[in-house]
Amino acid sequence: MAAALALTLTACGTGGAGDADVTLKVVVADYGADGGPGTATYWKDLAAAFEKRHPDIAVDLDPVPRARLDRTVAARVRAGEAPDIAQTGAFSSYARADRLYSADHLLSIGTQADFVPGLARAGEISHVQYGLPLRASTPRLFYNKKLFERAGLDGPPTSWAGLADAAAALREAGVKTPYALQLGPEAAEDETLSWLLGNGGGYVGLGGSWTLDAPQNVAALRSVRDRLVVPGLTGPEGPRLNRTAAYRDFVTGKVGMLLAHPSLMARADRVHLAYGTAAFPRRQGGAATPTGSTDWLVAFRRPGHPRETGAFLDFLYGTANVTRYAEAQGTLPVTVPAAEAMRADGHHRALWPFVDQLRDAQFPQLDTVGGPQVTAALQERIAGAVSKGGDPKEVLSAIQHTADSEMSQVS
C-alpha cells in the first residue's frame, strides 16, 4: 500500500520524473496509517508546488507508517539504498558514520537561522547540525475543569505538593484516575524527563555525559512513588499507563490531570470537554523547565544530490509550509518566523502557551551514544521504579550502567 501511495504522490508533480534531471527519493512518516492525522495530502501538495518551481527536480515520496519508519530507513541504508532525505526519530549513528550532509552543506543561511534555537541545538552531533526538526511538540499539564470544580479546586497546581493535594481531592470526588502517570512503554521517556527536570535533574549533564542516577533524579522518582503511586492517586493501572489510553480516558472524563501534547486538544474539543492547560510545576513551585520532542529530517550523502536536496529543504522550511504542517498535525512550528505567525493569529490562541514554551524546552538527548539502549531501559523499567516497593536508585543506577557501557565502547 505504501509503495502504491508513493507512486501516486510522485505522479502529482507538474513536470513529472520523466522531465526532470534529478529525482529525489524522500521517505516520510504516514501518521494516518497509525491512526493519527494523515500527512499524505500535505506532502503531495508540497511536492507538486516544489516541482512546479523546480521543473528539473522530481520528488519521489515514499510514505511509511510511523511505527515502521526508523526500521525501514535503517534497512535501506544497510542495503545501500539510502534515500536522499528521510524522516527519522534517531540519526546519530548515521552522522557518526559520515553518512549525512550537515545542515550548513545544504541549507541557505536564512533557513538555518530560522530554526527555533533549541531545536537546532538538539539536532547537533559534536556541535554540527545534522538533524533538521520537522514535527516538534512540548507537553503541558492538562486538567478537566468540570472535575476540578466537583473536587472544589480553583485551578491547576503550581508545585508537586499542590499536585498531590489536587489528586487526593479528585479521588475524594470520585475521579477514576486523578493523575494519569504515563510510564508505560509508549511515553515513559517523555513523562520521566518532565519529573526529573521539575526537580533540577535530567538525563544528560552540561558536559554531555549521562547523569541518570544523579541524586535529584532519584529524589524526583521517590517523590512520585511516595506522593502519587503508593497513595493510589494514579488510577487502576498505576504508573504503567500508556499515552494512548491516558488520552482516551481524559477525553471521556475519567482523568483529572495529565501531562499531554497539543495534539490532545483537537480530540478534547471534538467532544466539547472543558479543559485548561498549565505549565508542569517544579517540585518547590513555579514552572519547571519544559521537555520537548521532535522528529527529524536527515539528508544522506550516498545519492549525491546536495544542490537539489538543499533546494527542496529550503522550500519545505518556508514559513507557509512549516505553518501548514503544524496546523495539520496538531504540532508546533519549528522555525521562528512560523512560530511568530502562529503567535500573531488569534485563531491559534489556544496554542500560544505551547508555542511560547517550546522556546525554553529541553530535548531528551536520547540520540546520543547509548540513547537507544537508555530509551529501551526507561520504557521497560521506569514504571517499576516508582511502583509500590520499587527502588528508584537501583533502577536508575542500572540504566546508568547501561549508558556508561555504551559510551565506553566509543571512547
Residue pairs with C-beta under 8 A, 6 or more apart in sequence:
2 30
2 33
2 62
2 63
2 64
2 65
3 62
5 30
5 40
5 63
6 60
6 61
6 62
6 63
8 44
9 40
9 43
9 44
9 47
9 59
9 60
9 61
9 63
10 17
10 47
10 58
10 59
10 60
10 61
12 44
12 47
12 48
13 47
13 48
13 50
13 51
13 52
13 58
13 59
14 48
14 51
14 52
14 55
15 51
15 52
15 55
15 56
15 58
16 51
16 58
17 23
17 58
17 60
19 55
19 58
20 51
20 55
20 56
20 57
20 58
21 56
21 57
22 56
22 57
22 58
22 305
22 308
23 57
23 58
23 59
23 60
24 57
24 58
24 59
24 60
24 84
24 85
24 303
24 305
24 308
24 309
24 312
25 60
25 62
25 83
25 84
25 85
25 303
26 47
26 59
26 60
26 61
26 62
26 83
26 84
26 85
26 86
26 312
27 62
27 64
27 69
27 72
27 73
27 76
27 83
27 85
27 86
27 87
28 39
28 43
28 61
28 62
28 63
28 64
28 86
28 87
29 39
29 63
29 64
29 65
29 66
29 69
29 87
29 135
29 295
30 38
30 39
30 40
30 63
30 64
30 65
30 66
31 37
31 38
31 39
31 66
31 329
32 38
32 39
32 40
33 63
33 65
33 66
34 65
34 66
34 67
36 66
36 263
36 329
37 328
37 329
37 330
39 63
39 325
39 328
39 329
40 63
41 328
42 324
42 325
42 328
43 61
43 63
44 61
46 315
46 316
46 321
47 59
47 61
49 315
50 57
50 59
50 312
50 315
50 316
51 57
51 58
51 59
53 315
54 308
54 311
54 312
54 315
57 308
57 311
57 312
59 312
62 83
64 72
69 87
69 88
69 89
70 88
70 89
70 90
73 83
73 86
73 88
76 82
76 83
77 94
77 99
77 300
80 302
82 99
82 300
82 302
82 303
83 300
83 303
84 299
84 300
84 303
84 305
84 308
84 309
85 297
85 298
85 299
85 300
85 309
85 312
85 313
86 297
86 298
86 300
87 134
87 135
87 295
87 296
87 297
88 295
88 296
88 297
88 298
89 295
89 296
90 296
90 366
90 367
90 371
90 372
91 100
91 125
91 130
91 131
91 296
91 298
91 367
92 125
92 367
92 368
92 369
92 371
94 100
94 130
94 298
94 300
95 125
95 128
95 130
95 298
96 125
96 410
98 301
99 300
99 301
99 302
100 130
100 298
100 299
100 300
100 301
101 130
101 299
101 300
101 301
101 306
101 309
102 128
102 129
102 130
103 112
103 120
103 123
103 129
103 130
103 132
104 112
104 128
104 129
105 306
105 310
106 299
106 306
106 309
106 310
106 313
107 132
107 310
107 313
107 314
107 317
108 310
108 314
111 313
111 314
111 317
112 120
112 129
114 317
114 335
114 336
114 337
115 123
115 132
115 133
115 317
115 334
115 335
115 336
116 133
116 136
116 333
116 334
116 335
116 336
116 339
116 358
116 359
117 359
118 292
118 358
118 359
118 360
118 361
118 362
118 363
119 133
119 136
119 292
119 294
119 334
119 358
119 363
120 129
120 133
122 131
122 133
122 292
122 294
122 363
122 365
123 129
123 130
123 131
123 132
123 133
123 296
124 130
124 131
125 131
130 298
131 296
131 297
131 298
131 367
132 296
132 297
132 298
132 299
132 313
132 317
133 294
133 295
133 296
133 297
133 334
134 294
134 295
134 296
134 297
134 325
134 334
135 294
135 295
135 325
135 329
135 331
135 334
136 292
136 293
136 294
136 331
136 332
136 333
136 334
136 358
137 261
137 262
137 263
137 292
137 293
137 294
137 331
137 332
137 354
137 358
138 261
138 290
138 291
138 292
138 293
138 332
138 354
138 357
138 358
138 361
139 190
139 194
139 259
139 260
139 261
139 280
139 290
139 291
140 259
140 260
140 262
140 277
140 278
140 279
140 280
140 290
140 353
140 354
140 357
141 156
141 157
141 257
141 258
141 259
141 277
141 278
141 279
141 280
141 281
142 250
142 257
142 258
142 259
142 260
142 264
142 268
142 275
142 276
142 277
143 156
143 256
143 257
143 275
143 276
143 277
143 278
144 250
144 253
144 255
144 256
144 257
144 273
144 274
144 275
145 274
145 275
145 276
146 253
146 274
147 170
147 173
147 175
147 253
147 256
148 154
148 155
148 156
148 166
148 170
148 256
150 173
150 174
150 175
151 166
151 169
151 170
151 172
151 173
151 175
151 256
152 169
152 173
153 166
153 169
153 170
155 276
155 278
156 166
156 257
156 276
156 278
157 163
157 165
157 166
157 257
157 278
157 281
158 278
158 281
158 285
158 286
159 281
159 282
159 283
159 284
159 285
159 286
160 198
160 223
160 227
160 281
160 282
160 283
160 284
161 227
162 281
162 285
163 179
163 228
163 257
163 281
164 227
164 228
164 231
164 233
166 178
166 256
166 257
167 178
167 179
167 228
167 233
167 234
167 256
167 257
168 178
168 231
168 233
170 178
170 179
170 233
170 256
170 257
171 178
171 232
171 233
175 254
175 255
175 256
176 235
176 236
176 249
176 254
176 255
177 234
177 235
177 236
177 241
177 246
177 249
177 254
177 255
177 256
178 233
178 234
178 235
178 255
178 256
178 257
179 228
179 233
179 234
179 235
179 255
179 256
179 257
179 258
180 234
180 235
180 241
180 246
180 249
180 250
180 255
180 257
180 258
181 191
181 224
181 228
181 229
181 234
181 235
181 238
181 239
181 241
181 386
182 188
182 190
182 191
182 241
182 242
182 243
182 246
182 258
182 259
183 191
183 192
183 239
183 240
183 241
183 382
183 383
183 386
184 237
184 239
184 240
184 241
184 242
184 243
184 245
184 383
185 242
185 379
185 380
186 242
186 243
186 244
186 379
187 242
187 243
188 378
188 379
188 382
188 383
189 364
189 366
189 375
189 378
189 379
190 243
190 259
190 291
190 293
190 364
191 259
192 221
192 378
192 382
193 202
193 203
193 291
193 362
193 364
194 259
194 280
194 288
194 290
194 291
195 220
195 221
195 224
196 202
196 203
196 216
196 217
196 220
196 221
197 288
197 289
197 290
197 291
197 362
198 220
198 280
198 281
198 282
198 283
198 288
198 289
199 216
199 217
199 219
199 220
199 223
199 282
199 283
200 216
201 211
201 214
201 216
201 217
201 220
202 211
202 214
202 217
202 362
203 210
203 211
203 212
203 364
203 365
203 366
203 374
204 210
204 211
204 365
204 368
205 211
205 214
208 368
209 407
210 368
210 370
210 374
210 400
210 403
210 404
210 407
211 217
212 374
212 396
212 399
212 400
212 403
213 393
213 396
213 397
213 399
213 400
217 392
217 396
218 392
218 393
218 396
220 283
221 382
221 385
221 386
221 392
221 396
222 392
223 283
224 239
224 386
225 385
225 386
225 387
225 388
225 390
225 392
227 233
228 234
229 238
229 239
229 386
229 387
229 388
230 388
234 241
235 241
235 249
235 254
235 255
237 245
238 383
238 387
239 382
239 383
239 386
239 387
240 383
240 387
246 255
246 258
246 260
247 258
247 260
247 264
247 267
249 255
250 258
250 260
250 264
250 268
250 273
250 275
251 264
251 267
251 268
251 270
251 271
251 273
252 271
253 273
259 280
261 293
261 330
261 331
262 330
262 331
262 332
262 351
262 354
263 329
263 330
263 331
265 330
265 350
265 351
266 330
268 275
277 353
277 354
279 287
279 288
279 290
279 353
279 357
280 287
280 288
280 290
281 287
281 288
282 288
289 360
289 361
289 362
290 357
290 358
290 360
290 361
290 362
291 361
291 362
291 363
291 364
292 358
292 361
292 362
292 363
293 363
293 364
294 334
294 363
297 313
297 316
299 306
299 309
299 313
315 321
316 322
317 334
317 335
319 335
319 337
319 338
319 341
322 333
322 334
322 335
322 337
322 338
323 333
323 338
323 341
323 342
325 331
326 332
326 333
326 334
326 338
326 342
327 348
332 339
332 342
332 351
332 354
332 355
332 358
333 339
333 341
333 342
333 355
339 355
339 358
339 359
342 348
342 351
342 352
342 355
343 352
343 355
343 356
348 355
365 371
366 372
366 374
366 375
369 406
369 407
369 410
370 402
370 403
370 404
370 405
370 406
370 407
373 402
373 403
373 406
374 399
374 402
374 403
377 398
377 399
377 402
378 399
381 395
381 398
381 399
382 395
384 390
384 395
385 391
385 392
385 394
385 395
385 396
386 392
